[in-house]
Amino acid sequence: LWGRKIWNDEKTVNAIADMTFSKISKVKAGALRFFLGVFDAKDDEERASALPTSVQLKDLYLRNANITHVKRRKKRMRAMERAKKQIERSEKEEEGLTMSAIAAIHLLYDPQTFAERLFTQLQRSTDPFQIRLLMMNVISRLIGTHRLIVLNFYPFIQKYLNSGQSSVTKILAYLAQASHALVPPQDLAPLVRSLADNFVSDRSSPEVMAVGLNAIREVCARCPLSMDADLLKDLANYKKSKHKSVMMAARSLVGTFREIDPSKLERKDRGKEASMNPTAAAEYGEEVLDDSDNDALQTLMQIDADEDAEEEDGEDDEEKKFGPELPPGDDEKKEEIEGGRNFRKPKVRFLGAKDFRKLKALREKNLEAKKRGTKRSREEIVEDLADSAGDSEEGAMDDSDMSDELDIEEGKEINEEKIIGFVPKKKLSKEERRAALKEFQMSTNRKWAMRNPTGTSNREKEKNKPFMLVKHSYKIKKKKTLSMGDQQKKTAKHIKGLKKLSKKRLRSMRK
């Protein structure tokens, strides 16, 4: 009923929230999955095992690469389009589940109290580990979405931060979800140090090091003050590692700090833009406004003020010519105008979803121009605002849709793949390559035996004889003395036989 948007009010959500404290494990697990957007355990398993959309589409195109060279290609094309629509539909359904989960989290009466009660239950819980993971996930989503302060959650999760822990990538994702700018840096700094000590060391495998670096990057992207400059210097040195996964993870960490706090990086790691304009991250509790947002807002308000001024000038000209239009019998208003007491009320302007989209488009254009080192004229800005207004009218979206987008950005789920990062293809040993080749040969022979259950005839075996054994036979010698007409007849007969053989093979394959 929640998925069909029938019971989607606050009472329903808070009634389900009370079910998370049930003594029955199945009821508790179902209520926790509701706040994660998973309404069934099977759906959770399918989502975990499903490939990304880009990989599914690539496999689909590779399977149909030779579609233009086969018969019935229109039928194959229709099947491919249906499969493509199914993949896109499943992606939209997953996005809808995420939106519904975030909407449910936002409808709670008191998120802080709910998170604290759930964490107290987690500390005392003797439930299976999978249910405790669900509790951690819900608590971290609550903390990240509402920017809650549950300081005891971070020391609790620190005991799970070791490479031998089961489902450690999920726990690292929950830690990143629970990090935000309002968490005191002194509470997150021990966790970052623990990740560096337990995962990022020379005695760890490359896969473990990459996981640790990616987890540190996700935490520091949300709370930059939790990273120490000396520790960042040591982690940045792994960008020269010979293992590709470690090298890519270290480079992504350096790239993240180039944007949020380049002052902690060494001069050689800052890059060109950060070296020219070195900026430090905001202090704890301080919120820095973006100058580009202020410039875009001032430009938008100035353009609107100019348009209003032009309209008022036109109205004043009409009033001078014809006088103000007043309904008959309004003598008090006429006296105020004649006495010079007619003052204009100041206009109040509220920004809507359309204005926010204009500001976003203008901010992106200004950022591109700043990267190129050019300055945009007022005429170009006005044209861009007009274009963005036209685009917004075509795809109109109300304020509720805008709030949904903002909610998704604030409480966005961190996928486990972001923590795992790049996984290189493992190089097989000599024994593994031999075993794979043997298995391939056995499967090929098995397929051939299924298509030819009676074996091969003597005529087919003759075709596989070496030519040196049959070059003195009567058939070969007779070919040299054939006339042109006999050769054409023999060729036509051979083609006819090949067609019959191909039809026979197709029938056996269909069986």
N, C-alpha and C positions, 0 to 999 in steps of 0.2 A: 504493500500500500504506500510506503514511502517512495519507492521507485516510480510508482504511477502518479505521484504527487496528489494523493488523496488525504493521507494523514501526514502532513508536512508542517505542523505547527510546533510551538514551543512545548506544549504539554506532552506531545508524543515523544519528543527528543528527551525531555527530562525524565519521563517515565522509563524510557529505555536506559537512561543513565543510572537509574536506581538498580536496574538489573545487573549492572557490572559488579555489585557487591553481593550477589547471590552466592549461596553455599553450593549450588549445583554447578559443576564445572562447565557443562554444555551450555547452560543458560548464560553464564558469565562470558564464555568465549563468543557466543553469538552476539551479545550486546557490545563487546569490544570490537568485533569485526564490523558492526554497523557503523561505528565512528571512524573506521578506516575505509569505508566504501565497499567492503566485501560482504555480501549478504549470504555467502555459502562457503564452506571450507573447500569444496571442489573448485569454485571460482578462484580461490586464492592459489591453489596448486596450478591451475591452468595459467593464471597470470604470471606466476613465477617461472613456469617452463616455456612460456611463449617467447618466440624470437622477436626482436625489434621490427617495427613496420618496414624500415628501409631494407633490412635483410630479407624479409618475406617478399617484398616487391622485386628485389634483385633476383631471387631464386625463381620467381614467376616468369620474369623476362628471359632468364637463361634457359628455362625449360621450353619456352616457346620461341627460341632464337631462329629456328629454321622453319617457321610457320609459313613463310611465303613459298616454300619449295615442296609442299605436300598437297595432296588432294584434300578437298573439303576444308579449305583454309578459312572460309567464312564461319563455319561451325566452330573451328578451333579459336578464331578471333572472338566470337561471342562468349565462348567458355572462359577465355582469358579475361575479358572485360568483367564477367560475373565474378571471377575470383578476385580481381582487383577491387571491385566495389565491396566485396565481403571483407577484405583486409581493411579498407578505409572505414567501413561501418564499425568493425570491431574496435578500431582506434578511437572513434568518436564515442562509442559506448563506454570505453575505459575512462575517457576524459569526463564523461557525464557522471560516472561513479565517483571520480575524484571531487568534482564540484559538489555533488550531493553530500559527500563526507565532510567537506569543509563547511557547507551550509549547516549541517547538523552540529558541528563543533561550535559554530557561531550562535546557535540558538540556545545554548546552555544558559541557565539563570546566573550561576556563580562559578565561572571556570576555575578560579583560584582555589576555592574550597573543594571543588570536585577533584582537581589535580592532587591536592594534598591528601584527601581521603584515599584516592586510588594509590598514591605512593605509599601510604601507611599500610594498606592492604598488601602491596607488593613486597614490602619488607618482611611481613609476617607470613607470607604465602608459602604453602607446601604443595601448590599445584604443579603439574608437569611443566617442563621448561618452555614448551611451546606457548602455553597460556601466559607464563610470565613474560615472554617476549612480546606478546600482544599488549600486555599492560605497559611495558616500556615504550612501545610504539605509540600508544594512545597518549601517554603522559608527555612524551617528547613533542607530539603534534600539538597538544594543548599549549605547551610552553612556547613553541615557536609561533603559533598562530596568534595567541593573545599576549605574547611577550610577558609571560608570568615569571615570578621569582620563586623557584623551588630549589633552594641551595643544597639541600641534602641529597638531591637526585644525582649530582655530579660525583661526590665521593662514593655513592652506591654503585654507579656504573663503572667507576675506575677499577674495581676488582675484577671486572670481566675483560679488561684491556690487555690481553696477552695472545700471542699468535696461536697457542694451542687450544683456545676456547672454541667450542662449537658455535656455529652461526655468528662468528666474530664480525663479519662484514655487515650483517644486519645491525648489530649492536653499535658499530661505528657510525652507521647511517642514522641511528636514533640519537647518538651523541651530537652529530652535526645538526639534526633537526631541532634539538633543544638549545642550541646556541643562538644568541642574539646580542644586540649591542647593549642591552640593559643588564646583562649578567656581569657581575663584578669580575674584572680580569684576574684578580688573585684567586678566584675559584676555578677558572678554566685553565690557568697557566700550569698547575700540576698535572692536569690531564694531557696537555700538549707535550709536556716533558716526559710523561709516562709513555705516550705513543712513540716519541722519538727513541726512548731507551729500549722499549720492548719490540719495536718493529723495524726501525731504521738503524740498523747496525751492520757491520761487515760480516758478522757471524750468521745473519739471517739470509734466507733465500731471496732471489730477486723479486719473486711474486709477493712475498711478505713485505719487503721494503716498499714496493710500489703501492700496496694497500695502505701502509702507514703514512706515506707522503700524501696520498690522495685524501685520507681522512684529516690530516693536519691542514691541508689546503681548504677543505670545506668548513672546518671549524673557524679558521682564521679569516675566511671571507666574511663571516658573520660577526666575528669579534676580533678585530685586528690587534687589540691591545694585549691579548693573551700570548702573543709571540714575543720572545726575547730576541734582540738584535744578534747576540752571539750564537744563539741556537739557529737562527735563520741563516747566518753565514755558513755554519757547518752543513745545513741541509742543502743550501744552494750549490755546494761543491759536487753533489751527486748528479748534476746536469752533464758531467763529463763521463758518466758511467758507461761501460761497454754494453750493458744490458738495456735494451730499448725501452722496456716498460719503466725501469727506474729513471732513465734519462728523461722520458716524457713527463713523468710525474713531478720530477724536480723542476723542469722547465715551466710546467703549469703553475707550480707554487711561486716561482720567481715572477711569472707574468701576473699572477694575482696581486702580489705586493707592489708591482709597478703601478697598478691602478689605485690601490687603497692606501698604501703607506710606503712610498719609495724611499723615505728617509732611513728606513731600517736596512736597506740593501746597500751593498758596496757600490762604489761609483761605476765600476765596470758592468754591474748587473742592472743598473737603473734604466738604461736605454736612453734614446735621444730626447724624447719629450719629457721624461721624468727628470733628466739631468738639467734641462733648461728651466723647468718649473718644479723644483723639489717641494713637495707638500707632505706634511705629516698628518696622521690620522687624528680625528677629533678626540679630545679627552673624554674620560668616562662621564656619562651624563650630559655631554655637550652635543648639540645637534647643529650641524653646519648646513646652511642653505646653499644650494647650487646657484652660482651667479648666472649661468646660462638660463635657468628657469626664470629668474627675476627679469633678465633682459627680454626673454620671450613674452613674459606676462606684460611688461611695460609696453612693448611694441604692440601687442594685441589691444591693450586698453587705449593706447594713443590712436590707433587706427579707428577704433569704435568711437572715440571722442571726436575725431575729425569728421566721421560720417554723421554723427549727431549734430555737429556744428553746421555742416552743410544743409541738413534738413531744417534746422532752426532758422538759418539765413533765408531759405526759401519761404518758410512760413512767415517770417517778418516782412519780406517783400510783398507777399500777398496781403498781409494785414495793412501795410501802408497804402496799398492800392485800393483795396475793397473794404478794409476794416475787419475786425474780428467778427466771426459768425457766432451769434448768441441766440438762444431760444427766446421767443417772445415772452415778455412778462418777467424777465430776469433783470429787474431794475437795480438791485444791489450790486450785481456784477458790473453793470454799466457805470455806476457811480465810482466803483473802485478803479476801473480803468481810466475814467476821466480824471480822477483825483491822483493818479500816478501811484496807486497802491497795489498794482497787479504784479506780484513777484512770482518767478518760476520756481517750482519745487525741485530740489536737487534729485537727480536720478540715482537710483541704487542698482548696481549690476551684480547679478549672481552668476558664477561660472557653472555651466552645465557640462554634460558628457561631450557635447560637440566642441565646446571650447577647450576641454582637456585634450581631445584628439588633435585639435589645431596646434596646441602648445607642444605636444609630443612630436608632431611632424616638423614643426619649426626648430625644435631642439636638435633633432637628428640632422637637419640641413646645416644648422650652425656648427655642429660638431664636425661634419665632413669638410666644411669650409675652413675650420680651424686647423684640421689636419693638413690640408693643402697649403695653408699659410696665406689664404686670401680673406678679404673682408667683403661681406655681401652688402649690396645697396638696399635702400628702402624699397625701391620698386620690385626687386626680386623677392623680398620678404612678403610684400603685399600679394604678389602673384602666387606664392606658395600657400599663403593663407586662403586665398580664393580656391586654389586647387584642392586643398585639404577639406574645405567646406563642401565642395561639390562631391568629393568621394564619400564624405560622411552622410550626405543626403541620400546617395544611392544605397549605401548599406546602413540604414538608420539603426541606431542602437540606443535604447533608453538608459536611464540612470541606474536601473537595477542591474542591467548587464554589465555596466561599467564597474559597479561595486563587486560583482562576482569576479571580474578579472583581477581587481585589486586584492580580493581575498585569496585567490589562488596564488598570487605572487607572494603574499605575506606568509601563508601557511603551506607552502608548496612541499610536497613529499619528495624526499631525497631518495633516488633510486639506488639500489645496491650496486648497479653497474658503474655508477660514478665513483664508488669507493674502490671497486676492483680495477677499473681503468683498462689500459691496453693489455691484452693477453696475446703474446706472440705464439705462433704455431710451434709446437714442440718438435724438435728434430728426433726422428726415430733412430734407434740403434740398428746394427746389422741384423741381429736376431729378429727384431720386430719387423724390419722390412721383409725378411724371408718369410715370416709367418703371414704377413699381409699378402705377399705375392702368392703363397700357397693357397690361402683362402680364396683369393680371386680366381685362381686356376680351377679350384674345386667347384666354385659357384658357376664358372663358365661351362665346365664339363657337365655339371648337373643340368644347366639350362639346355645344353645341346642334347643330352640324353632324353629330356622331357619332350623336345621337339622331334627327335628321331628314336622312338622307342624300339624299333626293329633293327637298328644298326644301319650300316651302309651296304649297298650292293657291290657286286664285283666290278660293275661298270664305273661306279664312283671311285672305287679303289684304284682303278687303272689311271684315273686322272691325276692321282698323287704320286705316280711312279716318276723317277728321274728321267729326263729326256734322253740321256745317254743310253738307257736300257731299251728304249722303244724307237730310236731313230732309224733302225734297220728293219722295222716291222713293215708288213705289207700295206697297212693303212697309211703310214707316213709316206712311203714311196709312191702310193697311188695319188696322193694329194698333188704331187709335182706334175703329174700328167693330166690333171683335170682341165676341161675346157672352161671358157668364161661362163657359159650358160649353166654348166654343172656347179661351178663355184657359187653363182648367185642362188641357185636352188638350195644348195647346202647351207648357205648363210641364212636364208629365210627360214629353213627348217630349224636351224639352231636357235634363232630368235624366238620362234614359236615354242620350242621346248623350254627356253628360259622363262617365258611368261607363265607356262603351266607350273614350273617349279616354284616360282615366286608365289603363285596363288595357293599352292599346296602348303608352303611354309606359313603363309598368313593364316590359313585355316587351322594349322597345328598350334600356332601362337594364340589364337582366340580361344581354343579349347583349354 
